[in-house]
Amino acid sequence: MFFKNYLDEHKKLIESSIDSYLAELTYPEVIAEGMKYAILNGGKRLRPILLFMTLDILGKDKTKGIASGVGIEMIHSYSLVHDDLPALDNDDFRRGKLTTHKKFGEAEGILIGDALLTHAFYILTARNSHLAPEQIVEIVKLTSSYAGINGMIGGQMMDIASEGKRIDMETLKYIHSNKTGKLIKLPVEIGCIIGEATLEEKETLIKFSELIGLAFQIKDDILDIEGDFLTLGKPVGSDQELEKSTYPALIGLNESKELLKNTIEEAKSILVEKFGEEKSAILLKLADYIGNRNK
């Protein structure tokens, strides 16, 4: 119950902040409305909540992470808008609702995604004035790296290039550690910047984030086989339809489930070793949540 309350409370905090930041955007109407639709159209808010959890374990003020959490969520939402486009995954539904390009039009969908990406960097700078200038520069540098060719875009490109091909495990790891993993690692690293973590604390938290990022993707691959539309809010089986390389395709479904379990356990053990079980409690719950989620 404590964990659910934590998720609900911090989801409300980030969503009210997103709503407040976007309220000032009114024209052109289709872009302003589309940005709000894309980012406030449901979602777990895992990434900003992970930032809050990082600040919690470091004993720091969580409100200092709100602007960065909003910026990260804008970048994540833009990536989903573009991911759903006909040239990429060609999806009609996201979180049980029409995808942004289906709601507003394809050209509009492209521009809405672009607007979310660029506005994220405005938020990261203009709304982070409570941080030291060198912290803001480090956050922007890290975010641009992880969202670009050295992160999400690089992973997305290799994912597209690998469709219909048999790839090796190293290539699959590269795709997932960049396409999905970097934006799960990012809030933890930003939390370490804001929270002024020690080198040892930072190394432990980054390793934890890399492991849960891997677990998140393995679980996504499993859900694409075993999930259902009503729960996921999007069609299942799209990975197989596009002939994408996934963990089940490469090593088998049962082996993927075993890898997921081992990855979650490793993530939890390194955290407890450094911070202790009591201090790590909320992040340990998050690791289990990622492994057991059904959407």
N, C-alpha and C positions, 0 to 999 in steps of 0.2 A: 504493500500500500504506500509506503514511504517513497519508493522509487517512482510509482505512477504519479503521485502527487508532485514530485520533483519535476518530472517530465511535463506535466500539465501546467504547472506554475511558470516554468521557464519558457515553455512554448508560448504561453500568453504574453510573457514579457517581450519576447522577440517579435511576435506578430503585432503587438500594439506599437512597438517601435518602428517596424516596417511601415505600418499604416500611417503613423505620424510623419515619417520622413517622406512618404510618397504623396501625402496630402497636398504638398506645395506644388506638385506637378499637375497642370491642368490642360496644357496646349502643346502640340496638337492632341486633340481629345482621344483619337484612336490609339496613339502611343501611350499616353498617360493611363487610359483605361486598360489597355493591353498589358502594361507592366504590372498593374495591380492585380489583374486577372491571373497572370502567369505565376506571380510569387505568392499570392494569397489563396491559391486554388488548392488548399490542403497541403499535406506534407508533414513529416515527422519533426523537422527542424533539428535533425541530428547534429549537424555541423556547428551551429551556434551554441547548442546545448553542450556539446563537447568542449567548446571554449569556456563556458561557464564552469563546467566540471573541473577543467584544468586550473582555473583561478581558485576554485574551492579547495582543491588538494594542496595548492600553494599557500592557502590562507589569505588570499587577496580579495579586494572589493570587486565583485562580479559586474557592477554597473560600468566599470571601466572597459568592459569588453562588449558592451551593447552595440556601438557603432561598427566595430569590426565584425561582429556576428551578423549584423544586417548586410554589410558588404559581401561577406562570404555567401550568404543565402541568395543575394542578388546574382552572384556569379554562378552558383549552382542552378538557379532557376533559368538563367539565360542558356546554360548548357542543355537543359531539358527541352526548352523551346526549340533550339536548333536541332537537337537529337531527333525530335519528332517530325521534322520536315520531310517532304517526299524524297529529297535527294539523299537522306540518311535512313532513318528507320521507318519513315512513312506511317506513323501511328496516328490514329484518329482519336484515341482516348488517353487521358492521363489522369490518374487519381479519380477515375469514374466520371470525368467530365471531358468535354471536347478539348482536344489539344488547341494551343493558342492559334496556330495557323488555320485550323478548321473553324475556329470561332471568328477570327478577324480577317483571314485571307493570308495567302502564302507570302506575298511581298511584305505585308504588314507584320507577319510573324518574324521574318528576318530582321526587320527594323526594331521590333519590340525586344528581341533578344540582344541586338546590338546596344540598344538603349540601356537595358539592365546591366550589361557588362561595363559600359563606360560610366554609368551613374554610380556603380559600386565604388569606383576609385574616387569619385567626388565625396562619397560618404566616408571612405577610409581616411580622407584628408580633412575635409571641412568639419566633420563631426567628431574628430578625435583630438580636438585642441587641448583636452585635459592631459594628454600624453606628452612626453618630451619629444622635441622635433626628431631626434635620432631614432626614437622608437617608431614614429610614424614612417620615416624613410625606410626602416628595416621591414615594417609590415607591408608597405607598398611593394618593395623589392621582392619580398618572398611571395606575395600574392600574384604579382605579374609573372613570376617564374613558374609557379605551380599551376597557374591557369593557362599558360601558353605552351610553346613548343617543347619546353622541358618538363611538361606536366600533362595536364588534361588534353590539350590539343594534340600533343605528340602521341599519347595513348589512343585517342580517338582515330587519328589517321592510320595508325598501325592496325587498329581493329577493322577499319574499312578495307585496308589493303589485304587483310588476312581472310576475308570472307571467301568461302568456297575452297579454302586451301587447308592442307594438313600442316600445322605449325608445331614447333617444339615447345617444351615447357618454358624455356627461357624467354621466348617471344611472348608467350601467354602471360608470364609474370610481368614482363615489361608493359604490356597493354594494360593490365589491371592495376599495377602499382602506380601508373601514371593517369590513366583515364578516370579511375575511381579513387585510388588510394591517396593521391596528392591532395585532393580537397577534403579528405578526412584527416590527413596529417596536418594540413594548414591551420585549422583552429587550435590544435594543440600547440603548435610552434608559436602562433600568435599569443596564446595564453602564456607561454613561457617568456615571451618578450615583455608583455604587459606586467606579468607577475614577477619579473626579474628572477627567474629560476636559476639555481646553481647549475654548473655544468653537469653534475651527476644527476640532478633532478631532470634536467632537460633531456639527457641521453635516455633515461628510463622512460619518460613520457613519450618521446618520439618513437622509441622501439615499440611501446604499447600501441601507439596510433598506427604504426605500420602493420602490426599483426591484426588489429581489429579492422583495418581497411581491407586486408586480404580476406578476412573472415566475411566481411560484408559482401564482397564480390562473389565468393564461393556460394554464399547463401542466395544471392541474386540468381546465380546460374541454376541452383537447385529449384528455386521457386519458379523459374521459367518452365520447368518440367512438371513440377508437382503442385504449383499454385492454381488459383482459379480467378476468373475475371472479376467476380463480385468482391472478393477479398482484396485482390491486387489493384483493381481499378483500371487495369489495362489488359490487353490480350496476352495470353501465355503462348509459348511455343514459337515466339518470334526469332529467338536465337537459332533454332533448328531450321526455320523457314529461310532465314538469311544465310544459313550454313556458316554460322559463326563458331569459332573455336572457343569452347568453354571448358571448365574443369570436368564436368560430367562427360563431355565429348572426348576429352583427352585421356582421362584416367578412370572413367566410369562413375556412376551415380553413388554407389555404396562407398567407393574409395573417396569420393568428394565429401561425403558426410563424415567420414573418419578424419579427413584432413581438416574439415571445419571444426570438429570437436577438439582436435589436438592444437589447432591454432588458437582457439579461445582459451584453452587451459594454459598454454605458454604465455599468452598476453597477461592473464591473471597472475601467474606465478611471479613474473618479473616485477609486477607492480607491488605485490605484497612484500617481496624481498626488500624493496627499497623503502616503501612508505608504511608498511604494516597493514594488517587487515582492516582495522577500524578506520584509519585515515583513507584507505582505498575503497571503502564500501560502495560509494556511488558509482565509481568507474568499474568496479567488479560487476555490479548489477547491469551496467550498460553493456559490458562484454557478453554476459548471458543473454541479454535482450537481443543483441545483434545475431547471436547464434540460434535463438529460438523464434525469431519474428516470423510472421506469416504474410507480411506485405512490405 
